[in-house]
Amino acid sequence: MSRVLIIGAGGVSTVTVKKCARLPEYFDEIYLASRTVSKCEALQKEVGADRVKAVFAVDADNAGEVESLINEVKPDLVINLALPYQDLPIMDACLATGTDYLDTANYEPKDEAKFEYKWQWAYQDKFKDAGIMALLGSGFDPGVTNVFTAYAAKHYFDEIHYLDIVDCNGGDHGQAFATNFNPEINIREITQRGKFYEDGQWKETDPLSVREDLDYQNIGVRPSYLMYHEELESIVKHIPGIKRARFWMTFGEAYLNHLRVLEGIGMTSIEPVEFQGQKIVPLEFLKAVLPNPGSLAEGYTGMTCIGTYITGVKDGKEKTIFIYNNCDHAKTNEEVGAQAVSYTTGVPAMIGAKLMLDGTWKKPGVWNMEQFDPDPFMEELGKHGLPWHVIECDQSPFSK
């Protein structure tokens, strides 16, 4: 028997809860907690009280409150689908209670738009000594893209030299401006400086200043912009020999125009401002007026294409492959009532949890996805709605 506590009740959690509920042989008892308990109650009603046994209100910023909840529920695993700011308090609570931990995105300080793994990696010895495990970044990117890279290293290459992770949302939600996951996190991510790894050092670029027009499978050509994404940091640390690693994401011109205007008038700032006698953060206010990403699923058309272009050497010869997944917004809405961006994060969270609970991926300490055997995870992807494909390329599609 296994018992999981899922913290967070947004779009990703909706997918993870529903996917876990379909596998009672691995997830016997599911408990759900969020700051807004009404969201948990709605999801419990949808899935059934026989699968989501109980719901709770919790302030995930408060480690003591999370610790008390864990002691009450006594889960085998905490699945953290809350905000990245809350990773460390939840990890502290898991450490205090001797409970395994999983998340989908790395820690980011609330007062600085800067995400990196050093804060969570610092828990390695503490978790190891406590005999518990933390699995970091079990989403799609990070997550599946890490596993794609590890799978390529195991089956296709003797050495990997160049890695380009690409993330294209070719869908249309019909809104003038909306983000596909938490607006606050999304906008913080794309307005910070770009960064990539090359020849042993990190190099920075101005935000969205480097562009490549890439042809995405079953979508077509889309402008793709160099950004920084956390999986680059762990992959270059754990997979030796990489000379360059970059991350690219697509944005339409209308989206970028809206973003430029919002940034120009200060609405993307995380610095508090005085308004009617109280301090407010402009980006938090913007989040409140933008469409909830969870509401975008109905009528969303098109699909995503997320994958990894990898160039390296096998048997002395250079080769390039592309490992990718297409995910259709309409199909994911039909299956679980969520758009594809939520789906592609929520499903890998369930798979990572399943592999921890059944002992396939299990060892004390703090680990990233690429540090485990990729084959069991890759096998599960297709079973649970995220089929993947490998293309042998004549050459890299990047101009530089």
C-alpha positions as CSV (number, residue, x, y, z in Angstrom):
1,M,0.0,0.0,0.0
2,S,1.3,3.5,-0.9
3,R,0.0,6.9,0.1
4,V,0.9,10.2,-1.6
5,L,0.3,13.8,-0.6
6,I,0.0,16.1,-3.6
7,I,0.6,19.8,-2.8
8,G,-0.9,22.2,-5.3
9,A,-4.2,22.2,-7.1
10,G,-3.6,24.0,-10.4
11,G,-3.6,22.7,-14.0
12,V,-0.6,20.4,-13.6
13,S,-2.0,19.0,-10.4
14,T,-5.3,18.3,-12.1
15,V,-3.5,16.0,-14.6
16,T,-1.3,14.3,-12.0
17,V,-4.2,13.6,-9.6
18,K,-6.3,12.1,-12.4
19,K,-3.4,10.0,-13.7
20,C,-2.5,8.7,-10.2
21,A,-6.2,7.9,-9.6
22,R,-6.2,5.5,-12.5
23,L,-3.4,3.5,-11.0
24,P,-4.6,2.3,-7.6
25,E,-2.1,-0.5,-7.6
26,Y,0.6,2.2,-7.2
27,F,-1.3,5.1,-5.6
28,D,-3.6,3.4,-3.1
29,E,-4.4,6.6,-1.2
30,I,-4.2,10.2,-2.6
31,Y,-4.4,13.2,-0.4
32,L,-4.5,16.8,-1.8
33,A,-3.6,20.1,-0.3
34,S,-3.4,23.7,-1.5
35,R,-3.7,27.2,-0.1
36,T,-7.1,27.4,-1.7
37,V,-8.9,24.3,-0.4
38,S,-11.9,24.9,-2.7
39,K,-9.8,23.9,-5.7
40,C,-8.9,20.7,-3.9
41,E,-12.6,20.0,-3.1
42,A,-13.6,20.5,-6.7
43,L,-10.9,18.1,-7.9
44,Q,-11.8,15.6,-5.3
45,K,-15.4,15.7,-6.4
46,E,-14.4,15.2,-10.0
47,V,-12.1,12.3,-9.3
48,G,-14.1,10.7,-6.5
49,A,-13.6,10.6,-2.7
50,D,-12.7,6.9,-3.0
51,R,-9.5,8.0,-4.8
52,V,-8.8,11.4,-3.3
53,K,-9.3,10.4,0.4
54,A,-9.1,13.9,1.9
55,V,-8.2,17.5,1.1
56,F,-6.5,20.1,3.2
57,A,-5.7,23.8,3.3
58,V,-2.0,24.4,3.7
59,D,0.4,27.4,3.4
60,A,3.3,25.8,1.6
61,D,5.5,28.8,2.4
62,N,5.4,27.6,6.0
63,A,7.6,24.5,6.6
64,G,6.1,23.9,10.1
65,E,2.6,23.9,8.6
66,V,3.6,21.4,5.9
67,E,5.4,19.3,8.5
68,S,2.2,19.1,10.6
69,L,0.2,18.1,7.5
70,I,2.7,15.4,6.6
71,N,2.6,14.0,10.2
72,E,-1.2,13.9,9.9
73,V,-1.4,12.2,6.5
74,K,1.8,10.1,6.9
75,P,2.4,9.8,3.1
76,D,5.1,7.6,1.6
77,L,5.8,10.5,-0.9
78,V,5.1,14.2,-1.2
79,I,4.5,15.4,-4.8
80,N,5.2,19.1,-4.8
81,L,3.2,20.8,-7.6
82,A,3.2,24.2,-5.8
83,L,5.2,27.3,-6.7
84,P,9.0,27.1,-7.1
85,Y,9.4,29.5,-4.2
86,Q,7.9,26.8,-2.0
87,D,10.4,24.0,-2.8
88,L,12.7,24.5,0.1
89,P,10.0,24.8,2.9
90,I,8.4,21.6,1.5
91,M,11.8,19.8,1.4
92,D,12.5,21.0,5.0
93,A,9.2,19.4,6.0
94,C,10.0,16.2,4.3
95,L,13.4,16.1,5.9
96,A,11.8,16.7,9.4
97,T,9.3,13.9,8.8
98,G,11.5,11.4,6.9
99,T,9.4,11.5,3.8
100,D,10.4,11.2,0.1
101,Y,10.0,14.2,-2.1
102,L,9.3,15.0,-5.8
103,D,8.9,18.2,-7.7
104,T,8.7,19.5,-11.3
105,A,10.7,22.7,-11.2
106,N,13.7,23.9,-9.2
107,Y,13.7,26.5,-6.4
108,E,13.6,30.2,-7.2
109,P,13.8,33.0,-4.6
110,K,10.6,35.0,-4.6
111,D,12.4,38.3,-4.5
112,E,14.8,37.5,-7.4
113,A,14.1,36.0,-10.8
114,K,16.9,33.6,-10.7
115,F,16.5,29.8,-10.6
116,E,19.3,27.3,-10.1
117,Y,19.8,24.0,-8.4
118,K,22.4,25.0,-5.8
119,W,19.8,25.5,-3.0
120,Q,18.3,22.1,-3.5
121,W,21.6,20.3,-4.2
122,A,22.7,21.5,-0.8
123,Y,20.2,19.0,0.7
124,Q,22.1,16.0,-0.7
125,D,23.9,14.9,2.4
126,K,20.9,15.7,4.7
127,F,18.5,13.6,2.6
128,K,21.1,10.8,2.2
129,D,21.8,10.7,6.0
130,A,18.0,10.6,6.7
131,G,17.6,7.7,4.3
132,I,15.1,9.6,2.1
133,M,15.0,10.6,-1.6
134,A,14.3,13.8,-3.5
135,L,13.7,13.6,-7.2
136,L,14.0,17.1,-8.8
137,G,12.4,18.3,-12.0
138,S,10.0,15.4,-12.9
139,G,8.1,17.4,-15.4
140,F,8.7,17.7,-19.2
141,D,11.3,20.4,-19.4
142,P,12.9,19.9,-17.0
143,G,12.2,16.2,-16.7
144,V,11.5,14.3,-19.9
145,T,14.2,16.3,-21.7
146,N,16.7,15.2,-19.1
147,V,15.6,11.6,-19.7
148,F,15.7,12.0,-23.5
149,T,19.4,13.1,-23.1
150,A,20.3,10.2,-20.8
151,Y,18.5,7.8,-23.2
152,A,20.5,9.2,-26.1
153,A,23.8,8.9,-24.1
154,K,23.0,5.2,-23.3
155,H,21.7,4.0,-26.7
156,Y,22.9,6.4,-29.5
157,F,26.2,7.9,-28.6
158,D,29.7,7.3,-27.1
159,E,30.0,11.0,-26.5
160,I,27.4,13.8,-26.6
161,H,28.9,17.2,-27.7
162,Y,26.0,19.5,-28.5
163,L,22.6,19.6,-26.9
164,D,19.7,21.9,-28.0
165,I,16.4,21.5,-26.1
166,V,13.5,22.9,-28.1
167,D,10.0,23.7,-26.8
168,C,7.3,24.7,-29.2
169,N,3.6,25.3,-28.4
170,G,2.0,25.4,-31.8
171,G,-1.5,25.7,-30.3
172,D,-4.1,28.5,-30.3
173,H,-6.1,29.2,-27.1
174,G,-8.1,32.1,-28.7
175,Q,-7.0,34.6,-26.0
176,A,-5.4,38.0,-26.8
177,F,-2.7,37.3,-24.2
178,A,-2.4,34.4,-21.8
179,T,0.3,32.1,-20.4
180,N,0.1,28.3,-20.5
181,F,1.2,27.9,-16.9
182,N,1.4,30.1,-13.9
183,P,1.7,33.7,-15.3
184,E,4.0,34.9,-12.5
185,I,6.5,32.1,-13.0
186,N,6.2,32.1,-16.8
187,I,6.9,35.8,-17.2
188,R,9.7,35.8,-14.7
189,E,11.3,33.0,-16.7
190,I,11.2,34.6,-20.1
191,T,12.1,38.2,-19.1
192,Q,15.4,37.3,-17.4
193,R,18.6,37.2,-19.3
194,G,19.3,34.2,-21.5
195,K,22.1,31.9,-20.7
196,F,23.8,28.8,-22.3
197,Y,26.7,26.6,-21.6
198,E,29.7,26.5,-24.0
199,D,33.3,25.2,-23.7
200,G,33.1,24.9,-19.9
201,Q,31.5,28.2,-19.1
202,W,28.2,29.9,-18.9
203,K,27.5,32.7,-21.4
204,E,24.7,35.3,-21.1
205,T,22.6,37.0,-23.7
206,D,20.0,39.8,-23.6
207,P,16.4,38.4,-23.0
208,L,15.0,36.9,-26.2
209,S,17.8,38.4,-28.4
210,V,18.9,35.2,-30.1
211,R,16.5,33.7,-32.6
212,E,16.4,30.6,-34.8
213,D,13.5,29.7,-37.2
214,L,13.1,25.9,-36.6
215,D,10.8,23.4,-38.4
216,Y,8.9,21.5,-35.7
217,Q,7.4,18.1,-36.5
218,N,3.7,18.3,-37.3
219,I,3.6,22.0,-36.6
220,G,5.9,23.8,-39.1
221,V,8.4,26.6,-38.9
222,R,8.3,28.8,-35.8
223,P,10.6,31.5,-34.4
224,S,12.5,30.1,-31.5
225,Y,14.3,32.2,-28.9
226,L,17.3,31.2,-26.7
227,M,16.5,31.2,-23.0
228,Y,17.9,29.8,-19.9
229,H,16.2,26.7,-18.4
230,E,17.3,24.8,-15.3
231,E,17.8,21.4,-16.9
232,L,20.9,22.7,-18.7
233,E,22.6,23.2,-15.3
234,S,22.0,19.6,-14.2
235,I,22.6,17.9,-17.6
236,V,26.0,19.4,-18.2
237,K,27.0,18.5,-14.6
238,H,25.9,14.9,-14.8
239,I,26.6,13.9,-18.5
240,P,30.3,14.4,-19.3
241,G,31.7,15.6,-22.6
242,I,29.0,18.2,-23.5
243,K,30.7,21.2,-25.3
244,R,27.5,23.3,-25.7
245,A,24.0,23.1,-24.3
246,R,21.2,25.5,-25.1
247,F,17.4,25.9,-24.6
248,W,15.0,27.4,-27.1
249,M,11.3,28.3,-26.8
250,T,8.8,29.6,-29.4
251,F,6.8,32.8,-29.1
252,G,4.5,34.4,-31.6
253,E,4.8,38.1,-32.5
254,A,1.5,39.0,-30.8
255,Y,2.7,37.4,-27.6
256,L,6.0,39.3,-27.7
257,N,4.3,42.6,-28.5
258,H,2.0,42.2,-25.4
259,L,5.0,41.3,-23.3
260,R,7.0,44.3,-24.4
261,V,4.2,46.7,-23.6
262,L,3.6,45.1,-20.2
263,E,7.4,45.2,-19.5
264,G,7.6,48.8,-20.7
265,I,5.0,50.0,-18.3
266,G,6.4,48.1,-15.3
267,M,3.7,45.4,-15.1
268,T,6.3,42.5,-15.2
269,S,8.3,44.0,-12.2
270,I,8.7,42.0,-9.0
271,E,9.6,45.1,-7.0
272,P,6.7,46.1,-4.7
273,V,5.0,49.5,-5.4
274,E,2.7,51.6,-3.2
275,F,-0.9,51.5,-4.2
276,Q,-3.8,53.0,-2.1
277,G,-1.8,52.6,1.1
278,Q,-0.5,49.1,0.6
279,K,2.4,47.4,-1.1
280,I,1.6,45.3,-4.2
281,V,3.9,43.5,-6.7
282,P,2.9,44.4,-10.3
283,L,3.6,40.9,-11.6
284,E,1.3,39.4,-8.9
285,F,-1.4,41.8,-9.9
286,L,-1.0,41.0,-13.6
287,K,-1.3,37.3,-12.7
288,A,-4.7,38.1,-11.0
289,V,-6.1,39.7,-14.2
290,L,-4.7,37.3,-16.8
291,P,-6.7,34.1,-17.7
292,N,-6.1,31.2,-15.4
293,P,-4.0,28.7,-17.4
294,G,-6.3,25.9,-16.2
295,S,-9.2,27.6,-18.0
296,L,-7.6,27.5,-21.4
297,A,-8.2,23.9,-22.2
298,E,-11.7,24.2,-23.7
299,G,-11.4,25.1,-27.4
300,Y,-7.6,25.0,-27.4
301,T,-6.4,23.7,-30.8
302,G,-3.1,22.6,-32.2
303,M,-0.2,20.7,-30.4
304,T,3.1,21.0,-28.7
305,C,6.5,19.7,-29.9
306,I,9.2,19.4,-27.2
307,G,12.4,17.5,-27.7
308,T,16.2,17.4,-27.8
309,Y,18.5,17.8,-30.8
310,I,21.7,16.0,-29.9
311,T,24.9,15.8,-31.8
312,G,27.8,13.6,-30.8
313,V,30.0,10.7,-31.8
314,K,29.2,7.0,-32.2
315,D,31.9,4.5,-33.2
316,G,34.1,7.5,-34.3
317,K,31.4,9.1,-36.5
318,E,29.5,12.3,-35.8
319,K,25.7,12.0,-35.9
320,T,22.7,14.1,-34.9
321,I,19.3,12.8,-33.6
322,F,16.1,14.5,-32.5
323,I,14.0,12.9,-29.7
324,Y,10.6,14.5,-29.3
325,N,7.0,14.3,-28.3
326,N,3.9,15.9,-29.9
327,C,1.0,16.5,-27.6
328,D,-2.4,17.6,-28.8
329,H,-4.4,20.2,-26.8
330,A,-7.8,18.9,-27.8
331,K,-7.0,15.3,-27.0
332,T,-5.6,16.1,-23.6
333,N,-8.7,18.2,-22.8
334,E,-10.9,15.3,-23.9
335,E,-8.9,12.9,-21.7
336,V,-8.4,14.9,-18.5
337,G,-9.8,18.4,-19.0
338,A,-6.5,20.1,-19.3
339,Q,-4.4,21.7,-22.1
340,A,-1.3,20.0,-23.4
341,V,1.2,22.2,-21.5
342,S,-0.3,21.1,-18.2
343,Y,-0.5,17.5,-19.4
344,T,3.1,17.3,-20.5
345,T,4.2,18.3,-17.0
346,G,1.5,16.4,-15.0
347,V,2.1,13.0,-16.6
348,P,5.9,12.9,-16.0
349,A,5.2,13.9,-12.3
350,M,3.0,10.8,-12.0
351,I,5.6,8.6,-13.8
352,G,8.4,9.8,-11.6
353,A,6.3,9.1,-8.5
354,K,5.4,5.6,-9.7
355,L,9.0,4.7,-10.3
356,M,9.9,5.9,-6.8
357,L,7.1,4.1,-5.1
358,D,7.8,0.8,-6.9
359,G,11.5,1.0,-6.1
360,T,12.7,1.3,-9.7
361,W,14.2,4.7,-9.1
362,K,15.1,4.6,-5.4
363,K,18.2,5.7,-3.5
364,P,18.7,8.1,-0.6
365,G,19.8,11.6,-1.5
366,V,18.8,14.4,-3.9
367,W,18.8,13.5,-7.6
368,N,18.0,14.8,-11.0
369,M,16.2,12.8,-13.7
370,E,19.3,12.0,-15.9
371,Q,21.0,10.3,-13.0
372,F,18.8,7.2,-13.2
373,D,18.4,4.5,-15.9
374,P,16.3,6.2,-18.5
375,D,14.7,3.1,-20.0
376,P,11.9,2.5,-17.4
377,F,10.8,6.1,-17.6
378,M,10.8,6.1,-21.4
379,E,8.8,2.9,-21.4
380,E,6.2,4.5,-19.2
381,L,5.8,7.7,-21.3
382,G,4.1,6.0,-24.2
383,K,1.8,4.0,-21.9
384,H,0.5,7.1,-20.2
385,G,-0.1,9.4,-23.2
386,L,3.2,10.9,-24.2
387,P,4.6,8.8,-27.1
388,W,8.0,9.7,-28.2
389,H,10.0,9.4,-31.5
390,V,13.6,9.4,-32.6
391,I,14.7,10.9,-35.9
392,E,18.2,10.5,-37.3
393,C,19.1,13.8,-38.9
394,D,21.4,14.5,-41.8
395,Q,22.7,17.6,-39.9
396,S,21.8,20.0,-37.1
397,P,19.0,22.4,-38.0
398,F,20.8,25.3,-36.2
399,S,22.5,28.0,-38.2
400,K,25.2,28.4,-35.5
